[in-house]
């Protein structure tokens, strides 16, 4: 059964979604691609994976790197899951680029090139933001790119992690 819980974060409400013992979604309220939670049964947050995720968020928003990851279940295409697994490897306080991820996928697949734009599309469809850290991806020349939760939140998250660089810009998306 799907359960949802609204976590009160310093950056606005965060909708958590779980099925069984796995977290299946984490979205800021009003975030692009976030589901409508009205049809889901609301939990109390007492479900173990929702409690664990709330604890993870408490630690994260206190400015510390959580030393655990809640049990997650990523549901997407093969390509999306490939991108999301690479996002999980981006360390706290670091950033990578769409192009870097594209190069890694090309290397893993044994092909000459992968589209950074395709990577950007998969990053934008990430259903478990923050834990699968899509906010840590920027354009090759320092543009913040996009963020389904809003560029203002992306900047605040990067600042919270100590990954903000004054050279970042909120200009047009630069995926190369």
C-alpha positions in Angstrom: 0.0 0.0 0.0 1.3 3.4 -0.9 1.8 5.8 2.1 2.7 9.4 2.0 4.0 11.8 4.6 4.6 15.6 4.4 7.9 16.5 5.9 8.3 20.1 7.1 11.7 21.3 5.8 13.4 24.7 6.0 12.9 24.9 2.2 9.2 24.0 2.2 7.1 20.9 2.5 8.6 17.6 1.2 6.3 14.9 0.1 7.6 11.4 0.9 6.1 8.3 -0.7 6.6 4.7 0.3 5.5 1.3 -0.7 6.1 -1.5 1.7 9.6 -1.1 3.1 11.0 1.2 0.4 10.9 4.9 -0.2 9.6 5.5 -3.7 9.4 9.3 -3.9 10.7 12.5 -2.3 9.5 15.8 -3.9 9.3 19.4 -2.7 5.7 20.6 -2.7 4.9 22.1 -6.1 8.0 20.5 -7.7 7.9 19.8 -11.4 7.0 16.1 -12.0 5.7 15.6 -8.4 2.6 13.5 -8.2 -0.7 14.6 -6.9 -0.8 13.2 -3.4 -4.6 13.7 -3.0 -5.4 10.1 -4.0 -2.8 8.5 -1.8 -3.5 7.3 1.7 -1.7 9.6 4.1 0.5 7.9 6.7 1.5 9.3 10.0 5.2 9.1 9.1 5.3 6.2 11.6 6.1 3.7 8.8 9.7 2.6 9.4 11.0 3.8 6.0 9.3 7.1 6.4 10.7 7.6 9.9 14.1 6.7 8.6 13.8 9.1 5.8 12.6 11.9 8.1 15.7 11.2 10.3 17.9 11.4 7.2 16.3 14.7 6.3 16.8 16.0 9.9 20.5 15.3 9.7 20.8 16.7 6.2 19.1 20.0 7.0 21.2 20.3 10.1 24.1 20.7 7.7 25.6 17.2 8.2 26.1 14.3 5.8 23.8 11.4 6.8 25.8 8.2 7.3 23.0 6.0 6.0 20.6 5.8 3.1 17.0 4.8 3.5 15.9 1.8 1.5 14.9 3.2 -1.8 13.1 1.8 -4.9 13.7 3.7 -8.1 11.1 3.1 -10.8 12.1 4.3 -14.3 13.5 3.3 -17.6 16.7 1.4 -17.8 18.5 4.6 -18.9 17.0 6.7 -16.1 18.0 4.1 -13.5 21.5 4.1 -15.0 21.7 7.9 -14.5 20.2 7.8 -11.0 22.7 5.1 -9.9 25.5 7.4 -11.0 23.9 10.3 -9.1 24.0 8.2 -5.9 27.8 8.1 -6.3 28.2 11.9 -6.3 29.6 12.7 -2.9 28.1 15.1 -0.4 29.6 18.5 -0.9 30.6 17.8 -4.6 29.2 18.5 -8.0 29.4 16.8 -11.3 28.2 17.8 -14.8 25.6 16.4 -17.2 28.5 15.9 -19.6 30.6 13.9 -17.0 27.6 11.6 -16.4 27.1 11.2 -20.2 30.8 10.2 -20.6 30.5 7.7 -17.8 27.5 6.1 -19.3 29.1 6.0 -22.7 32.2 4.3 -21.2 30.0 1.8 -19.3 28.1 1.0 -22.5 31.2 0.8 -24.6 30.0 3.5 -27.0 31.7 6.6 -28.3 29.2 9.2 -27.0 26.1 9.7 -24.9 23.9 12.8 -25.1 24.3 15.2 -22.1 20.7 16.4 -23.0 19.4 12.9 -22.5 21.2 12.7 -19.1 19.6 16.1 -18.2 16.1 14.6 -19.0 16.7 11.6 -16.8 18.1 13.8 -14.0 15.0 16.0 -14.2 12.8 12.9 -13.7 14.5 11.7 -10.6 11.7 10.6 -8.2 13.8 10.7 -5.0 15.5 14.1 -4.9 18.0 15.0 -2.2 18.8 11.3 -1.4 19.5 10.7 -5.1 21.3 14.0 -5.4 20.2 15.6 -8.7 20.9 19.0 -7.2 24.6 18.2 -7.4 24.6 18.3 -11.3 25.5 21.5 -13.1 26.3 22.5 -16.7 29.9 22.2 -17.9 30.6 25.9 -17.7 29.1 26.6 -14.3 25.5 27.1 -15.1 23.2 25.6 -12.5 21.1 24.1 -15.2 17.7 23.2 -14.0 16.2 21.8 -10.9 12.7 20.5 -10.6 12.4 21.9 -7.1 13.5 25.4 -8.3 16.9 27.0 -8.8 16.6 28.9 -5.6 16.4 25.6 -3.7 19.2 24.1 -5.7 21.4 27.1 -4.7 20.5 26.7 -1.0 21.1 22.9 -1.1 24.6 23.4 -2.7 25.3 26.1 -0.1 24.2 23.8 2.7 26.6 21.2 1.5 29.5 23.6 1.1 29.5 22.9 -2.7 28.5 26.4 -3.8 30.9 28.2 -6.1 30.6 31.9 -6.8 31.3 31.1 -10.5 27.9 29.3 -10.7 25.4 31.1 -12.9 21.6 30.8 -13.3 21.9 31.5 -17.0 20.6 29.3 -19.8 21.1 25.5 -19.3 24.5 24.4 -20.5 24.6 20.7 -20.8 27.9 20.3 -22.8 
